Amino acid sequence: MHTLADAAARGYLPPTMHRLRLIDDRLPASNSDGEAAQRVAEDEALDAYSTIVASVADRLLPSVASLVVRRGGRARGAGSAVVITPDGFLLTSAHVLSGADSGEARLADGHEVGLEIVGRDPLSDLAVARVAASGLPAATLGDADRLRVGQLVVAIGNPLGFSGSVTAGVVSALGRSLPTRAGSATRIVENVIQTDAALNPGNSGGALADSRGRVVGINTAVAGLGLGLAVPINATTLRIVAALMREGRFRRAFLGIAGGVRPLPPRLAASLGRRSAIEVTEVVDGSPAARAGLRPRDLILDVDGQPVAGVGDLQRLMVSDVIDRAVAVRVGRGGELLSLSATPVELAP
């Protein structure tokens, strides 16, 4: 039997076939040093990309566990979790543990251990669990506030039951908002990370890491084809995680208003050095806001001496430190500036 190469050498191929290049043919020498340099650069870039993703996987895979949770004694859900301390604390998504009364964690070494639910915070979609183990490889937590659009990120989790899956992409957007609900309470998780790293059911609770293997987000949702969302790891969420580990819950203050961002009138904006405030659209009857004298259409400018330009600013101030403590609230009303006093109460869990 003659090979295609033999046939070509003997002139048996049709004219058009002579233009084909066999896969073992050598490429012709480049006509310019620039083209050769470009090919080398492209090869090096691909190698560098692969090297980064592989190094992140090597570093972080041992710190990501697969979860199976039980509700009413039956296996009802699965997800991922990140080991954050050597003595068994795991960080995951609150919705992964929603309604769970027990569960198991499969660690990277294959061991399955019982899962204790330490605390959940549905309003940030973060939860902490614990396993009876020691000497675990804890992940390093980073700072999502330092991320930039276009930065390489790596997602590690257990999508569709496939443990230890690694996908890579970029930060495709920052500053996204994720609405969350717990009972009648709603909250907007701010500065959510959007990525095109492939996320699927089961990735929730897994790690989103930067190129140095630091966990900068906890994967939480698939927003659409090629769009995944992760709750950022930053100073705000670390405070929530610490409270969950210590107390099993995160206490929030309740003021009792609904509102949205509104541009300030030019003269007021110039005098305050900012462009927006929170316009009150509703005041809950009998709430701290109602007792303080806040009204619909008021513009909230400052709370406890801190400027508020949007709902997220107010949310960050409504923490345990201000529960049952009188705080000053400066508002704009009818062209005048008023100073009110409100005493937030604890938001019912």
C-alpha positions as CSV (number, residue, x, y, z in Angstrom):
1,M,0.0,0.0,0.0
2,H,1.4,3.4,-1.0
3,T,1.1,6.3,1.4
4,L,-0.1,9.8,0.4
5,A,3.5,10.9,0.5
6,D,4.5,8.1,-2.0
7,A,1.8,9.0,-4.3
8,A,2.8,12.7,-4.3
9,A,6.4,11.8,-5.0
10,R,5.4,9.6,-8.0
11,G,3.2,12.3,-9.4
12,Y,0.0,10.2,-9.0
13,L,-2.0,13.0,-7.3
14,P,-4.4,15.4,-9.1
15,P,-3.0,18.9,-9.6
16,T,-5.1,20.3,-6.8
17,M,-3.7,17.7,-4.4
18,H,-0.2,18.9,-5.0
19,R,-0.9,22.0,-3.1
20,L,-1.7,20.1,0.1
21,R,0.9,20.1,2.8
22,L,1.3,17.0,4.9
23,I,1.3,17.4,8.7
24,D,5.0,16.4,8.9
25,D,6.0,18.9,6.3
26,R,8.2,21.7,7.6
27,L,6.9,25.2,7.5
28,P,8.8,27.4,5.1
29,A,11.2,29.8,6.6
30,S,9.7,33.2,7.6
31,N,10.2,36.0,5.2
32,S,10.9,38.3,8.1
33,D,12.3,38.2,11.5
34,G,9.2,40.0,12.7
35,E,6.9,37.2,11.8
36,A,9.1,34.7,13.5
37,A,9.3,36.8,16.6
38,Q,5.5,37.1,16.6
39,R,5.1,33.3,16.5
40,V,7.5,32.9,19.3
41,A,5.7,35.5,21.4
42,E,2.4,33.8,20.8
43,D,3.8,30.5,21.8
44,E,5.3,32.0,24.9
45,A,2.0,33.7,25.8
46,L,0.1,30.4,25.5
47,D,2.7,28.7,27.7
48,A,2.6,31.5,30.3
49,Y,-1.2,31.3,30.4
50,S,-1.1,27.5,30.8
51,T,1.5,27.8,33.4
52,I,-0.5,30.3,35.5
53,V,-3.7,28.2,35.4
54,A,-1.8,25.0,36.2
55,S,0.0,26.6,39.2
56,V,-3.3,28.0,40.6
57,A,-4.9,24.6,40.2
58,D,-1.9,22.9,42.0
59,R,-2.1,25.4,44.8
60,L,-5.9,25.6,45.3
61,L,-7.3,22.2,44.4
62,P,-6.4,20.6,47.7
63,S,-8.4,23.4,49.5
64,V,-11.7,22.9,47.6
65,A,-14.2,20.3,48.9
66,S,-17.3,18.8,47.4
67,L,-20.5,19.1,49.5
68,V,-23.6,16.9,49.6
69,V,-26.3,18.3,51.8
70,R,-29.3,16.6,53.3
71,R,-32.7,18.0,54.0
72,G,-35.1,15.8,56.0
73,G,-32.5,13.0,56.0
74,R,-32.3,12.8,52.2
75,A,-29.6,14.0,49.8
76,R,-31.1,17.1,48.2
77,G,-28.3,19.3,47.0
78,A,-24.7,19.6,46.1
79,G,-22.1,22.3,45.9
80,S,-18.6,23.3,46.7
81,A,-16.7,24.8,49.6
82,V,-13.3,26.4,50.3
83,V,-11.2,25.3,53.3
84,I,-10.3,28.6,55.1
85,T,-8.6,27.2,58.3
86,P,-6.5,24.1,58.9
87,D,-8.9,23.0,61.7
88,G,-11.8,22.5,59.4
89,F,-13.7,25.7,58.7
90,L,-15.2,25.8,55.2
91,L,-16.6,28.8,53.3
92,T,-19.4,28.3,50.9
93,S,-22.6,29.9,49.5
94,A,-25.6,30.3,51.8
95,H,-28.0,28.9,49.2
96,V,-26.0,25.7,49.1
97,L,-26.8,25.0,52.7
98,S,-30.3,26.4,52.6
99,G,-32.7,24.2,54.6
100,A,-30.0,21.6,55.2
101,D,-29.9,19.7,58.5
102,S,-26.8,17.6,57.8
103,G,-24.4,16.7,55.0
104,E,-21.0,15.4,54.0
105,A,-17.8,17.0,52.6
106,R,-15.5,15.1,50.3
107,L,-12.1,16.5,50.7
108,A,-9.5,16.7,48.0
109,D,-7.7,13.6,49.3
110,G,-11.0,11.6,48.9
111,H,-12.0,11.4,52.5
112,E,-15.6,12.0,53.3
113,V,-16.4,13.6,56.7
114,G,-19.6,14.8,58.3
115,L,-20.5,18.4,57.9
116,E,-21.6,20.8,60.7
117,I,-23.4,23.9,59.6
118,V,-21.9,26.8,61.7
119,G,-23.8,29.8,60.3
120,R,-25.6,31.2,57.2
121,D,-26.1,34.7,56.0
122,P,-28.5,34.6,53.1
123,L,-28.3,38.4,52.6
124,S,-24.7,38.1,51.5
125,D,-25.1,34.5,50.2
126,L,-22.2,33.3,52.4
127,A,-22.1,30.5,54.9
128,V,-19.6,28.7,57.1
129,A,-19.5,25.0,57.8
130,R,-17.0,22.8,59.7
131,V,-15.7,19.3,59.4
132,A,-14.0,17.3,62.1
133,A,-10.5,17.3,60.6
134,S,-7.2,19.0,61.2
135,G,-4.1,19.9,59.2
136,L,-6.2,20.8,56.2
137,P,-4.6,22.9,53.5
138,A,-6.3,26.3,54.0
139,A,-6.7,28.6,51.0
140,T,-5.2,32.1,51.0
141,L,-7.9,34.8,50.9
142,G,-7.2,37.8,48.6
143,D,-8.9,41.2,48.1
144,A,-11.4,41.5,45.4
145,D,-11.3,45.3,45.6
146,R,-7.9,45.1,43.8
147,L,-9.3,43.3,40.8
148,R,-9.3,44.9,37.3
149,V,-11.5,44.1,34.4
150,G,-9.7,41.8,32.0
151,Q,-7.7,40.2,34.8
152,L,-7.2,36.4,34.6
153,V,-9.2,34.4,37.1
154,V,-9.6,30.6,37.8
155,A,-12.7,28.9,39.0
156,I,-12.4,25.7,41.0
157,G,-15.3,23.6,42.1
158,N,-17.5,20.6,41.6
159,P,-19.9,21.3,38.7
160,L,-22.5,18.7,37.9
161,G,-20.8,16.3,40.4
162,F,-17.4,16.4,38.6
163,S,-15.0,17.0,41.5
164,G,-12.0,19.2,41.2
165,S,-12.9,20.9,38.0
166,V,-10.9,23.9,36.8
167,T,-12.0,26.6,34.4
168,A,-10.3,29.8,33.5
169,G,-11.4,33.2,32.1
170,V,-11.2,36.8,32.9
171,V,-13.0,39.3,35.1
172,S,-15.5,40.5,32.5
173,A,-17.1,43.2,34.7
174,L,-16.9,44.6,38.2
175,G,-19.4,46.4,40.4
176,R,-22.4,44.1,39.5
177,S,-25.2,43.8,42.0
178,L,-26.9,40.7,43.2
179,P,-30.3,40.9,45.0
180,T,-30.7,38.6,47.9
181,R,-33.6,37.8,50.2
182,A,-34.1,36.4,53.7
183,G,-37.8,36.2,54.7
184,S,-39.2,39.7,54.2
185,A,-35.7,41.4,54.2
186,T,-34.0,42.1,51.0
187,R,-30.4,43.3,50.3
188,I,-28.2,44.1,47.4
189,V,-24.8,42.4,47.4
190,E,-22.5,45.0,45.9
191,N,-19.3,44.8,43.9
192,V,-20.1,41.3,42.7
193,I,-17.5,39.9,40.3
194,Q,-18.7,38.9,36.8
195,T,-16.5,36.4,34.9
196,D,-16.6,34.4,31.7
197,A,-14.9,31.4,33.5
198,A,-17.4,28.5,32.9
199,L,-19.7,28.0,35.9
200,N,-22.3,25.3,36.2
201,P,-24.6,23.9,38.9
202,G,-22.4,22.6,41.7
203,N,-19.8,25.4,41.3
204,S,-21.7,27.4,43.9
205,G,-19.5,27.8,47.0
206,G,-16.3,27.1,45.1
207,A,-13.4,29.4,44.7
208,L,-12.7,32.1,42.2
209,A,-9.0,32.8,42.4
210,D,-6.5,35.3,41.0
211,S,-3.4,34.4,39.1
212,R,-1.5,33.9,42.4
213,G,-4.0,31.4,43.7
214,R,-5.6,33.8,46.2
215,V,-9.4,33.4,46.6
216,V,-11.0,36.6,45.6
217,G,-14.6,35.4,45.3
218,I,-17.1,32.7,46.1
219,N,-18.9,31.5,43.0
220,T,-22.6,32.0,43.5
221,A,-24.6,32.1,40.3
222,V,-24.8,31.6,36.6
223,A,-26.2,34.8,35.1
224,G,-26.4,33.5,31.6
225,L,-24.4,31.8,28.8
226,G,-20.8,32.6,29.5
227,L,-21.6,34.8,32.5
228,G,-20.9,33.8,36.1
229,L,-21.1,35.8,39.3
230,A,-19.0,35.5,42.5
231,V,-19.5,37.2,45.9
232,P,-16.3,39.2,46.4
233,I,-13.8,38.6,49.2
234,N,-13.0,41.9,50.7
235,A,-13.1,43.7,54.0
236,T,-16.9,43.7,54.2
237,T,-17.3,40.0,53.5
238,L,-14.5,39.1,55.7
239,R,-16.3,40.7,58.6
240,I,-19.3,38.7,57.8
241,V,-17.3,35.5,57.6
242,A,-15.6,36.2,61.0
243,A,-19.0,36.8,62.6
244,L,-20.4,33.5,61.2
245,M,-17.4,31.6,62.6
246,R,-17.7,33.3,66.0
247,E,-21.4,33.6,66.5
248,G,-23.1,31.6,63.8
249,R,-24.8,34.7,62.4
250,F,-24.2,38.2,61.2
251,R,-26.1,40.9,63.0
252,R,-27.5,43.8,60.9
253,A,-29.2,47.0,61.9
254,F,-32.6,48.0,60.6
255,L,-33.6,51.6,59.9
256,G,-36.8,51.0,58.1
257,I,-36.8,52.8,54.8
258,A,-36.9,52.0,51.1
259,G,-35.1,54.2,48.7
260,G,-32.9,54.7,45.7
261,V,-30.1,56.9,44.3
262,R,-31.1,60.4,43.2
263,P,-28.9,63.1,41.7
264,L,-28.5,66.1,44.0
265,P,-29.6,69.6,42.9
266,P,-26.5,71.4,41.4
267,R,-26.2,73.9,44.2
268,L,-26.4,71.2,46.9
269,A,-24.0,69.0,45.0
270,A,-21.5,71.7,44.7
271,S,-21.6,72.6,48.4
272,L,-21.3,68.9,49.5
273,G,-18.8,67.9,46.9
274,R,-20.8,64.9,45.8
275,R,-23.4,64.2,43.1
276,S,-26.0,61.9,44.6
277,A,-27.9,60.8,47.8
278,I,-30.6,58.3,48.8
279,E,-34.1,59.5,48.1
280,V,-36.6,57.9,50.6
281,T,-39.5,56.3,48.8
282,E,-41.1,54.6,51.7
283,V,-40.9,54.7,55.5
284,V,-42.0,51.6,57.4
285,D,-44.6,52.4,60.0
286,G,-43.3,52.2,63.6
287,S,-39.7,51.8,62.4
288,P,-36.7,53.7,63.7
289,A,-36.9,55.9,60.6
290,A,-40.5,56.7,61.3
291,R,-39.8,57.6,64.9
292,A,-36.9,59.8,63.8
293,G,-39.2,61.8,61.5
294,L,-37.9,60.7,58.1
295,R,-40.4,61.2,55.3
296,P,-40.8,60.0,51.7
297,R,-38.9,62.3,49.3
298,D,-36.3,63.2,51.9
299,L,-32.7,63.0,50.7
300,I,-30.5,61.1,53.1
301,L,-27.0,62.8,52.9
302,D,-25.1,61.4,56.0
303,V,-25.6,58.7,58.6
304,D,-23.5,58.6,61.7
305,G,-21.3,61.3,60.2
306,Q,-20.6,59.2,57.1
307,P,-21.7,60.4,53.6
308,V,-24.1,58.1,51.8
309,A,-24.3,58.5,48.0
310,G,-26.2,55.2,47.4
311,V,-28.0,52.3,48.9
312,G,-24.7,50.3,49.3
313,D,-23.2,53.1,51.5
314,L,-26.2,52.8,53.8
315,Q,-26.1,49.0,53.9
316,R,-22.4,49.1,54.9
317,L,-23.3,51.3,57.9
318,M,-26.2,49.1,59.1
319,V,-24.1,46.7,61.1
320,S,-24.0,45.6,64.7
321,D,-22.1,48.7,65.9
322,V,-25.2,51.0,65.4
323,I,-27.8,48.6,66.8
324,D,-29.7,50.4,69.7
325,R,-27.4,53.4,69.4
326,A,-28.6,56.9,68.4
327,V,-27.0,58.0,65.2
328,A,-27.2,61.4,63.4
329,V,-29.0,61.4,60.1
330,R,-28.6,64.5,57.9
331,V,-31.3,65.0,55.3
332,G,-32.3,67.4,52.6
333,R,-35.9,68.4,52.6
334,G,-37.5,71.1,50.5
335,G,-34.2,72.9,49.9
336,E,-33.3,72.8,53.6
337,L,-30.8,70.7,55.5
338,L,-32.1,69.0,58.6
339,S,-30.4,67.0,61.3
340,L,-32.4,64.1,62.7
341,S,-31.6,61.3,65.2
342,A,-32.5,57.7,64.6
343,T,-31.8,54.6,66.7
344,P,-31.6,51.5,64.5
345,V,-32.7,48.1,65.9
346,E,-31.5,44.6,65.0
347,L,-32.9,43.2,61.8
348,A,-34.9,40.1,62.6
349,P,-33.1,37.0,61.3
